């Protein structure tokens, strides 16, 4: 089997698997898969209830990838996205600084309601 045929079969299988959950959004699913293959980013716009969050969750589950979600708000801080340094005490009583990763450290990131963020 040629590489192209193998790739097409894999994408079709992924499309079918996503289509079992996401119904009636074939063009959106194809666009997301195209961006995934092209190593790009996707901006999904639409009214609530179209399944944008479900699509991201389904895609990550079908691919076995970790996903996280950031809910954008006017008071969102960089540390809410990137993470922060935390001072903690070790079992032997010493203090140490540990980096707590933010949601950006994932394989698929859903940035939800970006229109609510401050400019």
C-alpha positions as CSV (number, residue, x, y, z in Angstrom):
1,X,0.0,0.0,0.0
2,X,1.3,3.4,-0.9
3,X,1.8,6.1,1.7
4,X,-0.8,8.3,0.1
5,X,-3.4,5.5,0.3
6,X,-2.5,4.7,3.9
7,X,-2.8,8.4,4.8
8,X,-6.2,8.7,3.1
9,X,-7.5,5.6,4.8
10,X,-6.4,7.0,8.2
11,X,-8.0,10.4,7.6
12,X,-11.2,8.7,6.4
13,X,-11.3,6.5,9.5
14,X,-10.8,9.5,11.7
15,X,-13.5,11.5,9.8
16,X,-15.9,8.6,10.3
17,X,-15.1,8.3,14.0
18,X,-15.7,12.0,14.6
19,X,-18.8,11.8,12.4
20,X,-20.3,9.3,14.9
21,X,-20.4,12.1,17.5
22,X,-20.5,15.3,15.4
23,X,-23.5,15.1,13.0
24,X,-24.2,17.5,10.2
25,X,-20.9,19.4,10.4
26,X,-18.9,17.6,7.7
27,X,-17.4,20.8,6.2
28,X,-16.2,22.0,9.7
29,X,-14.7,18.6,10.5
30,X,-12.9,18.5,7.1
31,X,-11.6,22.0,7.8
32,X,-10.3,21.1,11.2
33,X,-8.7,17.9,9.9
34,X,-7.0,19.9,7.1
35,X,-5.6,22.3,9.6
36,X,-4.4,19.5,11.8
37,X,-2.6,17.8,8.9
38,X,-1.1,21.1,7.9
39,X,0.1,21.8,11.4
40,X,-2.0,24.9,11.6
41,X,-4.5,26.6,13.9
42,X,-8.3,26.7,13.6
43,X,-10.6,29.6,14.5
44,X,-14.2,28.2,14.9
45,X,-16.9,30.9,15.1
46,X,-20.6,30.3,15.6
47,X,-23.5,30.7,17.9
48,X,-23.6,28.6,21.1
49,X,-24.8,25.0,20.7
50,X,-23.1,24.1,17.4
51,X,-20.7,21.6,19.0
52,X,-17.4,23.5,18.8
53,X,-16.2,22.3,22.2
54,X,-17.6,18.8,21.6
55,X,-15.6,18.7,18.3
56,X,-12.4,19.6,20.0
57,X,-13.0,17.0,22.7
58,X,-14.0,14.3,20.2
59,X,-10.9,15.0,18.0
60,X,-8.5,14.8,20.9
61,X,-10.1,11.6,22.2
62,X,-10.1,10.0,18.7
63,X,-6.4,10.8,18.4
64,X,-5.5,9.9,22.0
65,X,-4.2,13.5,22.7
66,X,-4.4,15.6,25.8
67,X,-6.7,18.7,25.5
68,X,-7.4,21.6,27.7
69,X,-9.7,24.6,27.6
70,X,-9.1,28.2,28.5
71,X,-12.2,30.3,29.2
72,X,-11.3,33.8,28.3
73,X,-12.6,36.6,30.6
74,X,-11.7,40.3,31.0
75,X,-9.7,39.5,34.1
76,X,-7.6,36.7,32.6
77,X,-4.0,37.0,33.5
78,X,-0.9,35.5,31.7
79,X,-0.3,33.2,34.6
80,X,-3.8,31.7,34.0
81,X,-2.6,30.6,30.6
82,X,1.1,29.9,31.1
83,X,1.2,28.8,34.7
84,X,2.9,30.1,37.8
85,X,5.6,29.5,40.3
86,X,4.4,28.0,43.6
87,X,6.3,28.0,46.9
88,X,5.8,24.7,48.7
89,X,7.2,22.9,51.6
90,X,9.0,19.6,51.1
91,X,8.5,16.6,53.4
92,X,11.8,17.4,55.2
93,X,10.6,21.0,56.0
94,X,12.5,22.9,53.3
95,X,10.8,25.3,51.0
96,X,11.2,25.0,47.2
97,X,9.7,26.7,44.2
98,X,7.8,24.5,41.8
99,X,6.4,25.5,38.4
100,X,2.7,24.8,38.1
101,X,2.0,24.4,34.3
102,X,-1.0,26.3,32.9
103,X,-3.4,24.9,30.3
104,X,-1.2,26.0,27.4
105,X,1.0,22.9,28.0
106,X,-1.2,20.5,26.1
107,X,-1.4,18.9,22.7
108,X,-4.8,20.5,21.7
109,X,-5.8,23.8,23.2
110,X,-9.3,25.2,23.1
111,X,-9.3,29.0,23.6
112,X,-13.0,29.6,24.3
113,X,-14.7,33.0,24.1
114,X,-11.6,34.9,23.0
115,X,-13.9,37.9,22.2
116,X,-14.3,38.4,26.0
117,X,-10.6,39.0,26.6
118,X,-9.2,42.5,26.9
119,X,-7.3,43.7,23.9
